[in-house]
Amino acid sequence: MITSIDLLGERLQKALGDRATTDPDRMGAYVRDQSLLTAAGRPAALVKAKTVDDVVAVMTVAHELSVPVVTRGAGTGLAGAANALDGCIVLSVAGMDRILEIDPAARTATVEPGVINGDLAEAAAQQGLWYVPDPGSRAISSIGGNLATNAGGICCAKYGVTGDHVAALTAVLADGRVIRTGARTRKNVAGLDLTHLLVGSEGTLAVIVEATMRLRTAPTAATTVVAFFDSAESAIDAVLAVSAVAEPCQMELMDDVTIGAVNRLTRMGLDESAGAMLLIQCDGRSAAAEAADCAAACESAGAREVFHTDDPVEGEEFTAARRMALPALEALGTVLLDDVAVPVPALPSMLGCIREAADRHGVTIGTFGHAADGNLHPTIVFDAAESGAQDRARGAFDDIVAGALALGGTISGEHGIGVLKAPYMADMVGQTERQLMLAVKAAFDPKSILNPGRGI
């Protein structure tokens, strides 16, 4: 007797050959993303797409057989949005990794979804241009994944998130039809903005197969300021003071737990006795003058030490130290990484909420993030082998999310909803608003086969 899995495998292999498999041993590495404490199911099939036609074939078969599809790129997500569902097709677009065109005159790059963020940045730089979005995972995360979560990064406050740099998309709908959204023009108000509806939708509306991203002229100079404070509250006072006199391209915060972890991993000689550190970078023709204003603002807010440099190598070393925050905390144990954002003036209250959660549940929390836009990454560190430790970590996580909502913030600034934060969506957006979102999904995906139960 032919089973539904046999039929699915037969249809996929007929259309895709050895790019499709139902062998469980070949699917193991594609079952989940980097969100280790979220549930993952057992996929029925894996497809490693190489072309748009491959994606069309997958969606055509999936739609006809009503089989769910989970699209994944590099698998670096932190919310479980790329975790397999029982009986699903895992559709990997990592192999669609060509930079199709860089147009220096139009300042755009057209790429496939599997292109790595850092590779696009390097290719743009070779043309004297700058691809701005720079999530901490830029060396390993893909443009498709960045679009799916509307990823941010350390330059967001001044230059915006991934969605602010997308001009046009090509995507495959749930029934296999191909759509094109947006335009390469700087202005475009023709109809509803389908491009930015797809950005951040976590694979629930369509499969992005091509993206035209905007590029910028690279900044002429950069000056870096590093300031250490006795407390995180003093550091936030400095954030507010800096924002009143300058517009840095970076303003990153690390608390005492994170400073210690990074210093032990990198041996950079950071001041482990400090309560917090700010990393500030100004760019453009007035970078040096702006940086001097930033340094003065930090001193007036009570910084115990302020250092600034025009040397790009030294500046990159400090930025690299900030990028090591998560790996350094991961070296201490199992981590549950949160991602909340609040209005910048509410940051002291949010930091207090994080400390209270750590004390209440008996866990270590290292906090770092993008201070200029209020986006923090409280990282809960625990021993997964210890009885009850995972439950305590989850309790702290819940308290942090609740604290962000109480302060008028959001449950995710850049990592997305996925599986991890789906339980909080009704509280975040409201029941009526969520029903509108589900109605939009139904218009794109009437059978609800694209990443069902995630992101909305």
N, C-alpha and C positions, 0 to 999 in steps of 0.2 A: 504494500500500500504506500502511495506517495504521500508524505507529510507536507504540511505547509512550509516547513524549513527546507525540505527537499525541493519543493516547487520554487521557493524564493532563490535558492542556490542555483537551480537550473536556469532560471530566467536571467539572473545576474551574470552567470558565467557565459551564457549564450551571447549576452550583449557586450560583456566587458573582458572576457577571457580570464587570464591569470591576474588581472587587476582586482578580481573579486574572489573571496574565499569564505567558506563556512567552517574552516578548520579552527577549533578553539585554541590550539597551540600557536597559531599565527595571529591571534587576536589579543593575546594577553597584554601587550604593551599599549593597546589602544582602548582600554576599558575605562580609564579615569584620567582626570587632569591632576594638577598639583594640590587639590583640596582633599587631603587624605582622610578627613573625618566625615566625609559625605558618602552617602550610599551610591553604589554602582551596580548595575545589573549585568546580565549575561547576554551579549549581543548574539544575534542569529547569523550575522554576516558582516564582513569588513570589505570596504571598497577603497582602494588607493587611487583616487582620480588623478589623471594627468592632463585632461582636456575638459573644455566646457561640454563637449558631447558626452563625456563620461558622466558628468553630473546630471545632464539631461536624462541619460539612460537610467541612472539610479532613481531619480525622482519619478520618472514615468512608471517604472516597475513598482516602486513603493506606493505610489498613488493607486495604481490598479489593484494591488494586493492589500491596501490599507495597513502598510507596515511603517512603524515610526522610524524616523531618520534623525540621528544625532551627528551633526557636522563638527569636525574638529580640525584645528590647524596644528600648531606646534605642541599643544597640550600643556601650556604653561599657565592656564587659567587657575584662579584661586577660589572659585565659588562652586565648582562641580558642574558648570554648564555643559561641559563636554563629557561628562560621565555617561557611560552606556546605560541604556534601559533594557530590561528583559525583552528579548525577541526583536530588538531593533537592528537596523543597518547602521553601522558606524561608517560615516563617509569622511575619509581623510582627504583634505585638499592640500596637505603639506607638500605634495609632489608638484603642485601647480605653482612653481617658484621662479617664474621668469619675470625680469624687468623688461617690459615690452617696449617702452619708449621713455626717454627723458627729453623733454622739449625745453631747452634753455630760454628760448624767446618767450614762450607762454608761461614758463616757470611751472611746469607740471611734470609728473611722472605717472605713467600708466603701468600698473603691475598686476600680476596674478596674486591670489590671496595667500599663497604659501611663502612669499618673499619675506625674509627676516627683516625686521625694522632696522637693525644696525647695518645690514647690507644695503638697504635703500639709502640710508644716511650717507654711507661711504660713496656710493655711486653718484649721489647728488653732489657731494663735496668735490668729486673729481671734475664736475662741471662748474665749479665755483658757486654752487648753490647749497641750500640748507634744508633738509627735511626735519622739521621741528619736533614733532611728538616724540618724547623720550622716556617711556616707562622704564622702571628699574630693570625690567627684563628685556631691554631692547636688543641685547646680544643674542637672545634665544626666542623671542616672541615674534609672531608673524603679523603682517599687516591685516590679514583677514580676521585674526583673533582680536587685534587692536580695534578694528572696526566693530566687531561683534559686541565688545564690551564698552566701546567708546573710551578706550584707555587714556589715562592722563600721563603724568610724569612731573619732573621737577621744574619744567618751564611753563606750566599751565597758567599761573597767575598772570603772566604777561602775554603769552602767546596762544593760550587756549589748549583744548584737548584734541584728540584725533578727529572728532567730528567737525572741528573748526577748520580742518585742512583738507577736507574731501570735496572734490568738485563733481564727480560723476561715478556711478556704479553700474555694473552689469551683474544681474542676479538671476537665478533659476528659481521659479516658483514651485510650490509643492506638487503641481501636476506636470512639471517638466517644461512649462513655457518660459521663455527668456524675456526679461524686461531690462530696459536701460533707463536710468534715472539721472537727473541733474544735467549739467552742461559745463563745458570748459570755460564759459564766459565768467567774468567776475560778478555780473548781475544776472539773476534769473528768477522771475516771480511768476512763471507760467504754471498755474495749477497748484495743487497741494505738493508739499515738499516730501516726496517719497524717499529721497536720498537720506534725509536725516531721520526718517521713520525707521529705515533699515539699520542705521548706525545705532548700536547699543541694544539691538533686539535679540542678541544672543542666539541666533540661529532659529528663531521661532517663526519668522515671517518668510524668509527666502534664504537661498544659499548664495553668498556673494562670490562671484567667480572672476571679477576684474574690478579694479578701482583706479580712478584717476585722482591723484593726490596733488595738492598745491605745494610748491616749494617757495622758499624765500632766498633773498640775497643774504649771505652769511654776515654776521656782525663784524664790524671792523676791529673791535677790541673788546676785552673783558677784564674786569678787575674783581677779585674775590676777597671777601671779608669773612673772617671766622671769629666768633665771639663766644666766650664761655661765661656762664652765669651761675650764681649760687642756687637758683631755683628755676623751675620751668615757668613759674608765674612771671619772674623778672624777664625771662626770654620773650614771653608773649607781650609784656609791656614794650619791649624793644621792637617786636613785630609791628605793633600799632604805631610806634614812633617812626619807624622806617617808612611805613606806608604813607605817612603824612608828608614825607620830604623826597621820596624817590619811588621809582617803579622798577625794582630789580627783576631780572629774568628768573632768578632762583632765590628762594628763602626757605631753607630746609631746617627742620628741628630734629634734634636727637635728645632724649632724656638721659638721665644718669645710667640707667640699666643698659641702654643701647650704646652709650659712649664706652662703657666698660667692656661690653661684648666686642665692639668693633676694635678697640685698642688691643685687646688680647689676641684677636685674630690677625690684625694687620701690623701690630707693633709700631704704630705711627707716632707714639708719644703723646697721644691726646690726654687732656687733664681729666683723669678718672675721678678726681674729687669734686668736679663741677656737678651742679644739679642739672644743667642743660647746655646744649651747644647750638648756635645758629650758624648755618652756612649760607652766606648771601653772595650773589654774583650779579654784577651790573654789566650790561653790554652796550655797544654802540659808541658813537663819537664822544659822548659825555660820560663814559663809564667811570673814569677816574674821579671826576667831580662828584658823581652820584655815590660812588663807593665811599668817598670821604664823608659825605652827609650820612650815609648808613652807619659808618663807624662812630661818628659823633652821636647819633641817635642811640646806638647800643651803649655807649659810655654813659649817656644821660639816664638810661634805664637801669644802670647799675651793673654793667658788665665788669667782671673781675679781670678779664684779659681780652684784648681785641688785636687781631692780626689781619693785615691786608697785603695783597700782592698783585702786581700786574703781570707776573710771570705765568704764562699759560700752562706750563708744566706743573707748577705748584698748585695752581687753581684746579687742574684736572685731578691731581692727587687727592685734594680735599673732597672733590665731587665723587671720586671713586670710593673714598671712605664712607660717604653717605650711601652710596649704592651697595655697600657691603653690609648695611644694617640688618637686612633679613638673613643672609647667610650666616652672619655672626651670631644672631639669636638662635638660628636653627642648630648651631654647634652646641648650644646649651641643653637641648632636649627636643621633645616633640613640640611643634608650635601650632597654634590655631590663630591665624592672622585675620584680624578684623580690618574693616575699612569704613570709617564713618567720616562725615563732614558736617561742620557746624559753622554758623556765622563767625567770622574771625574774633569779634569781641567776646564770644561765648567760649573761646578756647580755654581760659583758665578754669571755668566750671566743668568743661569736658575732661580736662586733665584731672581735676579733683574726683570726678566720677570714676575715671579709670583707676586711680589709686584706691578708692573705696572698694571697687570690685575686686582688686587684687587682694586687699586685706580681708574682705568678707569671705572669699572663697579659698584663701590660702594658696594662691598661685603667683608666679612671677610674671610681670607684664613689662615689656620694653616698648616704649612708644617713640615712633619717629614719623615724619611725614612732611607734608607741604604746608608750612605754616601760613604762607601768604594767602592761600585760599581756604584755609580751615580744614583741610583734608588730612586726617591722622590715620596711622596704621598701628593701633595697639596690638602687640603681638604677645599672645599668652603662651608662656613656656611651662611645660609640665613633663612629668615622667609617665609615659604611657603604660609602663609596667606596674605602676603603683595603683593599688586598689582605690577606686573612686576618683582618681585624678582626672580622668576624661570628663566625668560628670561635673567636677568642680570647674574645669576649664570652660565647659559649655555654659555653666551658670554665670561665670564672669562675662562671657561673650554676650549672653542675653542682657545682662545689666548694662553693658556698654552700649548696645544697640538701643535699649530703652532710654538711656541717658541722652543719646544723640537726638532721638525723637522729641524728648521733653524740652530740649534746648532749641527746637525749631530747625534741626538739622536733617540729614538724610542717612538712610541705612547703608548707602554705598556711594562713594564719590567717583570710583573708577574701576573697581574690580567686578562689578555686576552682581546679579541676584543668584542666578544658577539654582542649585539645590540648597545651598547653604543659607540663603536669606529669604527663600520663598515664603516661610511662615510669617514673615514680618510685613509682607507687601500690603495687606489690607490696612494695617495700621499706618503704613507710610503714605499711601495714595488715596485711601478711602474706598468704600465699596462701590459707589457709583462710578468713580473714575476708573476703578479696576474693571468694571463691567464694560466701559467704553473701550479699554485696551483689549479685552477679550473679543469684543465685536470686531475690532480692527484685525485681530489675528484670524478670526473666522472668515473675513473677506479675503485675506491672503491664502489661507490654509483651511478650507472648509472641513476637511477630514481630521484636522488637528494631528498631523503626522510629523510635523517639524518640531523636534525637541519639546514634546508636550510636557506641561507641568513645570517648565523652567521659565525664568526671566520675567514673568508677568504675575 
